[in-house]
Amino acid sequence: MTEPIDPDNLRGNWSYPTTIRFGAGRIEELPAACAALGIERPLLITDPGLADHEVGQRVLAIAHAADLPIELFADVRPNPTADCVAAGVEALRDGGHDGVVALGGGSGLDAAKAIAFMAAQERPIWDFEDRGDNWRRASVAGLLPVVAVPTTAGTGSEVGRAAVITRQDTQEKCIIFHPRMLPGQVIADPELTLGLPAHLTAWTGIDALSHSLEALCAPGFHPMADGIASQAIGMIHRWLPRAVEDGGNLAARAEMLAAASMGAVAFQKGLGAMHALAHPIGGLLDRHHGLTIAIVMPYVLAFNRPVIEQPIARLAGMIGLAQADFDGFLGWLLELRRNLEIPNDLGALGVTEQHVSVLAPRAAADPSAGGNPLPLDEAGYAALYREALAGQLIA
């Protein structure tokens, strides 16, 4: 029996990889965070639901109480598009704003970061897709600072240097990257995640798990990323079921919020086939990224088993599984998915055999694909899609 954790002790100031104000109630420090970045006229960027929710209204009220002239752009939709980014840039310029407050989950944070970045650019956004040295094309003069305020424990976009934006013409998700897209201040307040429904808590939590898991399995020597990833997976193992079961458990919410940020720090080492498979589905069918990741995760683990069996066995022992080997870890993951009511196969998302010929080449070309521990070509991704359609691993 473990002793209960006092959420008041889950509080700190962190400077890795950026300045993070972590702890319950710290959204009250929004004016100070803006001042630290020299933001005097911020634009709050979020989605319509959060704008009308008490969370969005609280953020606006805090700014107004500090006489901080803040305006609202609330046209961010799930899987944000270039049109959304362009509209946000127009709102930034029309309002004479000198910085951004990004409020939301992955979509809200990604859109806000892209808007602040594109406000300084003359090239189209696709010129900065994360391929080679495309980021060097960017103008850094006039880049606007960002205060990131996550409301989910999933993507970790608050500590990331990229944004995932959907191309409407091709229905593809593209990763837009620049080192200066990293928010200058983060307010990670677990109180803001308390209202997240159980199913979204589960889906975003599995996304956080995938970031650390793929980083840990990615090839290359990066012991700092490996250490952060391993610790985050242990936290998710312990706290995700509690956060889903009791959405008001502030300690569980805080631990998951920290683990999500840790996963995004760790995946600087690399991602892999989980994300390469999920991104094309999100772009083509507009499905929730975390749920898609949750479905494909065990199929990718099983495929990569020949080269990740030992590190996964060490991980299983580290997080305290009774069966400290690959099979024990995979068994835990499958049980977690069942308990979180994750579907067994991609058919639940509307994916069909007819989609595979479109999805597989996009997966093979995805920037995340290069981090998979076992190389995969288009045929290999097609085979993985078919396995995840059949649900054979779960049968």
ChimeraX attribute file (.defattr): number of C-alpha atoms within 10 A of each C-alpha:
attribute: neighborCount
match mode: 1-to-1
recipient: residues
	/A:1	3
	/A:2	4
	/A:3	5
	/A:4	7
	/A:5	11
	/A:6	9
	/A:7	17
	/A:8	11
	/A:9	10
	/A:10	16
	/A:11	16
	/A:12	9
	/A:13	11
	/A:14	12
	/A:15	11
	/A:16	10
	/A:17	15
	/A:18	15
	/A:19	17
	/A:20	24
	/A:21	22
	/A:22	21
	/A:23	22
	/A:24	22
	/A:25	15
	/A:26	16
	/A:27	24
	/A:28	17
	/A:29	14
	/A:30	24
	/A:31	20
	/A:32	15
	/A:33	23
	/A:34	23
	/A:35	12
	/A:36	12
	/A:37	17
	/A:38	13
	/A:39	22
	/A:40	16
	/A:41	18
	/A:42	28
	/A:43	26
	/A:44	25
	/A:45	30
	/A:46	26
	/A:47	25
	/A:48	14
	/A:49	15
	/A:50	18
	/A:51	22
	/A:52	11
	/A:53	12
	/A:54	13
	/A:55	20
	/A:56	22
	/A:57	12
	/A:58	15
	/A:59	20
	/A:60	19
	/A:61	15
	/A:62	16
	/A:63	20
	/A:64	14
	/A:65	10
	/A:66	12
	/A:67	11
	/A:68	19
	/A:69	14
	/A:70	20
	/A:71	20
	/A:72	17
	/A:73	17
	/A:74	20
	/A:75	18
	/A:76	25
	/A:77	15
	/A:78	17
	/A:79	22
	/A:80	25
	/A:81	22
	/A:82	18
	/A:83	14
	/A:84	21
	/A:85	25
	/A:86	18
	/A:87	14
	/A:88	25
	/A:89	21
	/A:90	14
	/A:91	19
	/A:92	26
	/A:93	11
	/A:94	9
	/A:95	14
	/A:96	12
	/A:97	20
	/A:98	20
	/A:99	23
	/A:100	26
	/A:101	30
	/A:102	28
	/A:103	31
	/A:104	29
	/A:105	24
	/A:106	26
	/A:107	24
	/A:108	29
	/A:109	32
	/A:110	30
	/A:111	32
	/A:112	34
	/A:113	33
	/A:114	28
	/A:115	30
	/A:116	27
	/A:117	28
	/A:118	24
	/A:119	20
	/A:120	16
	/A:121	16
	/A:122	9
	/A:123	12
	/A:124	10
	/A:125	21
	/A:126	14
	/A:127	14
	/A:128	22
	/A:129	20
	/A:130	20
	/A:131	13
	/A:132	9
	/A:133	11
	/A:134	15
	/A:135	17
	/A:136	12
	/A:137	12
	/A:138	20
	/A:139	15
	/A:140	13
	/A:141	8
	/A:142	13
	/A:143	19
	/A:144	25
	/A:145	24
	/A:146	31
	/A:147	30
	/A:148	30
	/A:149	28
	/A:150	29
	/A:151	25
	/A:152	26
	/A:153	32
	/A:154	31
	/A:155	29
	/A:156	25
	/A:157	29
	/A:158	34
	/A:159	26
	/A:160	26
	/A:161	21
	/A:162	23
	/A:163	29
	/A:164	24
	/A:165	26
	/A:166	25
	/A:167	19
	/A:168	14
	/A:169	6
	/A:170	9
	/A:171	16
	/A:172	22
	/A:173	25
	/A:174	23
	/A:175	21
	/A:176	24
	/A:177	26
	/A:178	22
	/A:179	11
	/A:180	18
	/A:181	26
	/A:182	24
	/A:183	30
	/A:184	22
	/A:185	25
	/A:186	26
	/A:187	26
	/A:188	28
	/A:189	24
	/A:190	29
	/A:191	20
	/A:192	23
	/A:193	24
	/A:194	20
	/A:195	15
	/A:196	18
	/A:197	11
	/A:198	15
	/A:199	14
	/A:200	17
	/A:201	27
	/A:202	28
	/A:203	26
	/A:204	27
	/A:205	28
	/A:206	30
	/A:207	27
	/A:208	29
	/A:209	31
	/A:210	28
	/A:211	32
	/A:212	33
	/A:213	26
	/A:214	28
	/A:215	30
	/A:216	30
	/A:217	25
	/A:218	22
	/A:219	19
	/A:220	12
	/A:221	9
	/A:222	14
	/A:223	12
	/A:224	11
	/A:225	22
	/A:226	20
	/A:227	14
	/A:228	20
	/A:229	30
	/A:230	23
	/A:231	19
	/A:232	27
	/A:233	27
	/A:234	17
	/A:235	19
	/A:236	25
	/A:237	19
	/A:238	16
	/A:239	21
	/A:240	25
	/A:241	19
	/A:242	17
	/A:243	25
	/A:244	23
	/A:245	14
	/A:246	14
	/A:247	18
	/A:248	16
	/A:249	17
	/A:250	21
	/A:251	22
	/A:252	25
	/A:253	30
	/A:254	26
	/A:255	21
	/A:256	32
	/A:257	27
	/A:258	24
	/A:259	30
	/A:260	35
	/A:261	26
	/A:262	27
	/A:263	33
	/A:264	27
	/A:265	25
	/A:266	27
	/A:267	24
	/A:268	14
	/A:269	22
	/A:270	23
	/A:271	27
	/A:272	28
	/A:273	31
	/A:274	27
	/A:275	28
	/A:276	25
	/A:277	27
	/A:278	26
	/A:279	29
	/A:280	27
	/A:281	29
	/A:282	21
	/A:283	24
	/A:284	19
	/A:285	14
	/A:286	17
	/A:287	18
	/A:288	19
	/A:289	25
	/A:290	25
	/A:291	22
	/A:292	26
	/A:293	26
	/A:294	27
	/A:295	27
	/A:296	25
	/A:297	26
	/A:298	21
	/A:299	22
	/A:300	24
	/A:301	21
	/A:302	15
	/A:303	15
	/A:304	17
	/A:305	17
	/A:306	11
	/A:307	13
	/A:308	19
	/A:309	18
	/A:310	13
	/A:311	15
	/A:312	24
	/A:313	18
	/A:314	15
	/A:315	23
	/A:316	24
	/A:317	17
	/A:318	14
	/A:319	19
	/A:320	12
	/A:321	16
	/A:322	11
	/A:323	14
	/A:324	17
	/A:325	19
	/A:326	22
	/A:327	16
	/A:328	17
	/A:329	23
	/A:330	18
	/A:331	15
	/A:332	17
	/A:333	17
	/A:334	20
	/A:335	12
	/A:336	17
	/A:337	20
	/A:338	12
	/A:339	12
	/A:340	20
	/A:341	12
	/A:342	19
	/A:343	17
	/A:344	22
	/A:345	24
	/A:346	21
	/A:347	15
	/A:348	13
	/A:349	18
	/A:350	12
	/A:351	19
	/A:352	13
	/A:353	13
	/A:354	8
	/A:355	15
	/A:356	19
	/A:357	14
	/A:358	14
	/A:359	24
	/A:360	24
	/A:361	17
	/A:362	21
	/A:363	27
	/A:364	23
	/A:365	14
	/A:366	24
	/A:367	21
	/A:368	21
	/A:369	24
	/A:370	19
	/A:371	22
	/A:372	22
	/A:373	24
	/A:374	19
	/A:375	13
	/A:376	18
	/A:377	14
	/A:378	16
	/A:379	13
	/A:380	16
	/A:381	24
	/A:382	23
	/A:383	15
	/A:384	21
	/A:385	28
	/A:386	18
	/A:387	17
	/A:388	23
	/A:389	22
	/A:390	16
	/A:391	18
	/A:392	12
	/A:393	13
	/A:394	11
	/A:395	6
